[in-house]
Amino acid sequence: MQIFDDKNTPQKSARMLSSSVSSLGRAVSSPTKEMMSIVTNMKLEEIKIQQTRMLDHYKRVKNQVAGTSNRTAKLRFLYDGMKTFAIAGTLVHTNLQNVEALITQSGLDPTISQDLLEFWIKRLTAEINRCEKRWEYAHLFGGLLSEYVRAENMDWEMTDEVESVVDSSWSLASDRETDKTVSESYAKTEKEFYRVFKMDPVDVEAVKKFLVENPLKFEANNIYGDGEAADWKYFIDEMKEFGEYLLTEKVETDDVSLAIKSLLKNDLL
């Protein structure tokens, strides 16, 4: 049986295989994948920063607790160290109202049960230990995820090397055929990128309400004169100029990184 005929030569089979690999590789290496990789790495870096901050904070709290033998003081140190501690603007410990009442009562009533104070000292200490353990797991998971992303990138770099070797035997016609396939794949991925990272619908009524409640006032800089119509003319022209700037000027990598970091720190991404 003849495996390769005139229409199915080893070279053509290799080209078909490489074309499929190229299309898939470029699709995975699309803007969507690159953006996901960047965001993932930045989130992992932010986890490391927040973990270090949390461990340092809890270490100071534990040192304060260890430095006194007074149970009321121990409970006060634990409570003060936990009630305002936040990650990405969100309080970590939110159910401490009863503890505050107990500390206040302990300061006024010397006959309060020492066993009750000891119970809450152990409970808050255990809560801190659980938080530290959870962040240890997060750090471990982040390390595994980093290895996965790194290994995935290495796999596609090796694929690119294989592709370059097969490329050397291609004819000009097959190059054009492959370029067309890659372009179609890339265009499809670009469409998926904008589908994933699409802007939320604008609440027109909310915008109108805001503009009514906060009328435009540009008297100091308005070159169109005074009055509401002039203010709107100035505002519209300024927005047009800003839009043209965004269309003609390239966004710097540092600007994008700064924006992503800001979103991460405020738990918005």
ZAMARGU-4260 file (C-alpha; in steps of 0.2 Angstrom, whole numbers, plus 5000, padded with zeros to 4 digits):
<rodrens>
0) 5000/5000/5000 | 5007/5017/4995 | 5006/5029/5010 | 5012/5044/5001 | 5005/5048/4984
5) 5008/5063/4973 | 4995/5073/4982 | 5000/5068/5000 | 5019/5069/5001 | 5029/5068/5017
10) 5033/5087/5015 | 5015/5091/5013 | 5010/5081/5028 | 5024/5090/5038 | 5017/5107/5032
15) 4999/5102/5037 | 5005/5097/5054 | 5016/5112/5057 | 5002/5123/5051 | 4990/5116/5064
20) 5003/5117/5077 | 5007/5135/5072 | 4988/5140/5072 | 4985/5133/5089 | 5001/5139/5096
25) 4998/5157/5090 | 4980/5156/5096 | 4986/5151/5114 | 4999/5165/5113 | 4986/5177/5108
30) 4983/5194/5117 | 4970/5185/5128 | 4983/5172/5134 | 4996/5185/5136 | 4985/5197/5146
35) 4979/5182/5157 | 4997/5178/5160 | 5002/5195/5165 | 4987/5197/5177 | 4990/5180/5184
40) 5009/5184/5188 | 5004/5201/5195 | 4991/5194/5206 | 5004/5181/5212 | 5016/5195/5216
45) 5002/5204/5225 | 4998/5189/5236 | 5017/5188/5241 | 5016/5206/5246 | 5000/5204/5256
50) 5007/5188/5264 | 5023/5197/5270 | 5013/5212/5276 | 5001/5200/5286 | 5014/5189/5293
55) 5024/5205/5299 | 5008/5212/5307 | 5003/5196/5316 | 5021/5194/5322 | 5020/5211/5330
60) 5003/5207/5338 | 5010/5190/5345 | 5025/5199/5352 | 5014/5212/5361 | 5004/5197/5368
65) 5019/5188/5374 | 5026/5203/5383 | 5013/5205/5396 | 5005/5193/5409 | 4989/5203/5411
70) 4974/5194/5402 | 4965/5209/5399 | 4980/5217/5391 | 4983/5201/5380 | 4965/5202/5374
75) 4966/5220/5370 | 4982/5218/5360 | 4974/5204/5350 | 4958/5214/5347 | 4966/5230/5342
80) 4978/5220/5330 | 4964/5211/5322 | 4949/5224/5321 | 4957/5236/5309 | 4968/5224/5299
85) 4962/5224/5280 | 4968/5216/5264 | 4964/5225/5248 | 4953/5237/5258 | 4942/5223/5265
90) 4943/5219/5284 | 4949/5201/5288 | 4941/5200/5305 | 4923/5207/5306 | 4915/5198/5320
95) 4923/5205/5336 | 4910/5216/5343 | 4907/5204/5358 | 4926/5204/5362 | 4926/5223/5363
100) 4912/5223/5376 | 4921/5210/5386 | 4937/5220/5386 | 4927/5236/5392 | 4918/5226/5405
105) 4935/5218/5411 | 4942/5235/5414 | 4928/5240/5425 | 4924/5224/5434 | 4939/5216/5442
110) 4928/5201/5447 | 4926/5195/5429 | 4930/5177/5426 | 4948/5175/5421 | 4944/5159/5412
115) 4932/5168/5401 | 4946/5180/5396 | 4958/5165/5393 | 4945/5157/5382 | 4944/5172/5371
120) 4963/5174/5371 | 4965/5157/5364 | 4951/5159/5352 | 4958/5175/5344 | 4975/5167/5344
125) 4968/5152/5335 | 4960/5163/5322 | 4976/5172/5318 | 4985/5155/5316 | 4971/5150/5304
130) 4974/5165/5294 | 4992/5162/5293 | 4989/5144/5287 | 4977/5150/5274 | 4990/5161/5267
135) 5003/5148/5267 | 4991/5137/5256 | 4988/5152/5245 | 5007/5154/5243 | 5009/5136/5239
140) 4995/5137/5226 | 5003/5152/5219 | 5020/5143/5217 | 5012/5129/5208 | 5002/5140/5197
145) 5019/5150/5193 | 5027/5133/5188 | 5012/5129/5177 | 5013/5145/5168 | 5031/5144/5166
150) 5031/5126/5159 | 5017/5131/5147 | 5027/5145/5140 | 5042/5133/5138 | 5031/5121/5129
155) 5026/5134/5116 | 5043/5140/5114 | 5049/5122/5110 | 5034/5122/5098 | 5040/5138/5089
160) 5058/5129/5087 | 5050/5114/5079 | 5040/5125/5068 | 5055/5135/5062 | 5064/5119/5057
165) 5049/5113/5047 | 5048/5131/5039 | 5065/5129/5031 | 5058/5116/5019 | 5042/5125/5014
170) 5039/5133/4997 | 5033/5150/4995 | 5015/5144/4990 | 5014/5134/5007 | 5020/5149/5016
175) 5006/5160/5009 | 4993/5146/5014 | 5000/5145/5032 | 5000/5164/5034 | 4982/5164/5029
180) 4978/5151/5042 | 4987/5160/5055 | 4979/5176/5051 | 4962/5169/5052 | 4966/5161/5069
185) 4973/5177/5075 | 4958/5187/5070 | 4947/5174/5078 | 4957/5175/5094 | 4957/5195/5093
190) 4938/5194/5093 | 4937/5182/5108 | 4949/5194/5117 | 4937/5209/5115 | 4922/5198/5120
195) 4931/5193/5136 | 4937/5211/5140 | 4922/5220/5135 | 4916/5236/5143 | 4901/5235/5154
200) 4885/5244/5148 | 4884/5262/5152 | 4870/5267/5163 | 4864/5282/5153 | 4851/5288/5166
205) 4864/5288/5180 | 4875/5299/5169 | 4861/5311/5166 | 4857/5311/5184 | 4875/5315/5189
210) 4876/5329/5176 | 4860/5337/5182 | 4866/5336/5200 | 4883/5342/5196 | 4882/5355/5182
215) 4898/5359/5172 | 4907/5374/5177 | 4922/5379/5167 | 4922/5398/5168 | 4940/5399/5172
220) 4946/5390/5157 | 4931/5391/5145 | 4936/5400/5129 | 4918/5399/5122 | 4911/5411/5134
225) 4899/5409/5149 | 4883/5399/5151 | 4878/5381/5151 | 4879/5379/5132 | 4897/5386/5132
230) 4901/5374/5146 | 4895/5359/5136 | 4904/5365/5120 | 4920/5366/5130 | 4917/5349/5138
235) 4913/5340/5122 | 4929/5347/5113 | 4940/5342/5128 | 4933/5324/5127 | 4935/5324/5108
240) 4953/5329/5110 | 4956/5316/5123 | 4949/5303/5112 | 4960/5308/5098 | 4975/5307/5109
245) 4970/5289/5114 | 4969/5284/5096 | 4985/5291/5090 | 4996/5289/5105 | 5003/5272/5111
250) 4999/5266/5128 | 5016/5263/5138 | 5019/5246/5146 | 5022/5255/5163 | 5005/5264/5162
255) 4996/5247/5159 | 5006/5239/5173 | 5002/5253/5185 | 4984/5252/5181 | 4983/5233/5184
260) 4993/5235/5200 | 4980/5248/5206 | 4966/5237/5202 | 4973/5223/5211 | 4977/5233/5227
265) 4959/5238/5227 | 4952/5221/5224 | 4944/5226/5208 | 4953/5213/5196
</rodrens>
